[in-house]
Amino acid sequence: MGKKNSWRRRRTPKMVLRLPELDQAKSAVLNSLSSAEAQRGYRHAIDEFVEWYCSEPRLSFNKTVVLRYRIHLESRLLAPGTINLRLGAVRRLAYEAADSGLLSADLAAGIRRVKGVKKLGVRLGNWLTADQSQRLWQAPDGERLKGKRDRALLAIMLACGVRRHEAVDLEVGHIQQREEHWAIVDLKGKGGHMRTIPMPSWVKQILDGMPFEGWPNVGSPAEVAKTAQ
């Protein structure tokens, strides 16, 4: 008899989620992300979806509603990559809601099958031309120590695709020679992933011109790489 009453009291997954339940699922999504940048992006995307979802009268959180949301995003003339990022956050929200027992697993599975928008080879964001990139990294004064540092940082970020926080954590020991080519080795990137990034020879030449003599216990990149081999 006790087991029967316990079964009746068990929470039944819902089809329509209220704001407190959406907030609970949102917190679960954000807590599952280790990167502050990813948390910021998902928080913004989820907040936009929740605002749209709650503005409609008692919508069931299912595949059809997410398809309607995709049409809403397309009507705003957003870039395909932006739409796909927003839909990815909604899929993650549905997964966490189902994992927490707030949403039916079947509904969550349907939401995760919603396809994104085709990108058709369109680049996202603002891209510099080769000439603009060259003018950018050459802008600092190469005769001054600060200018040499800034040139080296800009060259690494432009040519190697290093993120800002990765450039801050970059050390001379990360620059090593592998199979007759220079690379940034074992650099901790987004989400804690270890990256190995090829380095063009012209970037290496800029780094060779940096005065490393004042750094404690650190030689030039070539000396560090020779020691590591």
N, C-alpha and C positions, 0 to 999 in steps of 0.2 A: 504494500500500500504506500509506504514511504517512497519507494522508487518511482511509483506511478506519479505521485505528487511532484517529485523532483523533476520528472520529465515534462510535466505540464508547466512548471515554472521556468524551464529552460528558454532562453531568449531565442525568438524566431527571427531569422534574417529578414530585413525589410526590403521593400521595393522603392519606397520614397524616403529619402534621407532629409532630416531636419538640420538646421544650422549647428546645433551641438554635436550631432553625429558627424557632420562634415568637418567640423573643427577637430574632432577626435581623430578622424582618418588623416586629416592634414598634418596633425602633430606626429602621427606614426610615420608618414612619408618623410617629413623633415628630420626626424630622429634617425632614420635609416641612412641618411646622407652624411658623409664625413667632411665633405668640402663646403666651406662657407659660401663659395660662389655658386655651387649647385643648389644649396639651400635657398639662397636669395632668388635664383631663377625660378625654382619650383614654387616658392612661396608666392611670387608675383603671378605665375601662371594659374595656380590653384585659386588664389583670391579672385582673379578675373572670372574663372569658371563659376565659382560659388556665387558671385554677384549676378551673373547671367542666369544660373540655375534657379536661384531663389526669387528672381524677378518673374518667373513663369509660374502659373498656378498649379502647384502640387504635381510636378512632373515626376514620373518614375525614372530612377537613375538606371538607364538601360542603353542598349546599343542605338536605338532609334533617337534617343535624346542626344547622345554624343554625336551622331551624324548631323542632327540639327545644329549642334554647336559648331561643328566643322563648317557648315554652310554659313553660319553667322560670322565666323572668322574670315571666310573667303569674301563675304560681302564687305568687309572692312578693308579689302585690298591689301591684306598683309602678305608678306613674302612667304613662299612655300615652306622655307625652313622655319620661320617663326610659327606658322600654323602647326607644323609637325612637332615642334617643341611643346606647344600648348597641349596638343593631343597626348603627347607622351606623359605629361604631368597628370592629365585626367585618367589615363590608363593606370598610372601608379596609384592614384587616389582610389580608384575602384578596387585594385588589388589589395591595398591595405584595409579598406572598408570590409572586404570579404574575409580577409585574414583575421580581422577583429570580431567577426560575427555580426557586423552591422548590415551587410549586404549579401543577398543571395549569391552563391558561388556561380550559378548559371548566368546571372546578369553580369557579374564581373567578367566572366569568360567571354560573353558577347561583346562587352565594351573593349576588351583587349584585342578583339578581332577587327576593330574599326581601323581602316587603312588611312595613312596620311596622304598628303597631296604630292603629286609628282613634281620634282624640282626642275626637270627638263634641262639640266646642265647649267642652271643660273647660279652664279656666284653670290654668296651672301655677304652683306656688309659693304664697306667702302674699301676698295683695293687700290694700292699705289702702283703706278707704272714703274718700270725699271729706272727710268730717269728720275722720277720723284723720290724713289727709295735712295738712290745714290746721293741726291742733293740733301736728303734728310740726314743720313749718317755723316755726311761731310760738313754739315752746318756748324758743329762745335769747333772751336779754335784748336787745331792740332798742334800748335806751338806751346800750349799751356797744359799742365798736368790734368786739370779738370776736364779740359777739352778732349785729351787723349782717352780718359776714362769714359766719357760720354760717347765718343766715337766707337769705342770697343763694345759698349753695352748696346748701342743702336744697331751695330753690325750683327751682333749675335742674335738680337731679337728679330731683325728683318730676315737674315739669311737662314737661321736655324729654327725659326718659329717658336722661340722660347717665350713662355708667358712671363708676366711681370714678376710674380712671386718666385718663379723659377730662376729668373735672372738675379734676384736678390740673394738666393741661396747658392748660387753658382760659386764654386771654388776652383782654384787652379788645378787641383788634383782631379777634377772631373774631366779635364782635357787630356786625352790620351790618343796614341796612335794605334790603330787597329787595321791590320792587313794593308799597310802602306797608305792609309787614309786617316785623317784626323777626325775625331768625334768627341762629343760630350757624352761621357759614359756614366751610367748609374745615377742619373739625376732624378730626384724624387719629384714627380709631377702631380697633376690633378688626381685627387682621390687616392693619393699615396702610391700610385703606380711608378715603377722605376723605368726611366726612359734612356735610350741610347740614340743620340741624334747626330747625323753626319754634319761635319763642319767644312765649308768650302775653304780652299787654300787661301783666298784673299782675306778671309776673316782671321785665319791663323796668322797671317802676316801682320795684321793690325795688332793682334795680341802680342806678337813678338816684339813690337815696338813699345810695349808698355813697360815702365820702370818698376820691376818687381823687387829691386834690391832692398827697398825699405820695408818689405813685408817680413815679419819674424818667421824664421824657419821655413821660408818658401822661396824656391828658386823660380826660374823661368818655366813656362809651360813645357818646353822641350826637356828641361832637366827633370821636372816632375814625372813626365811620361817615361823617360829613360829609367828612372828609379822604379816605376811601377811595373815595368816589363820583366 
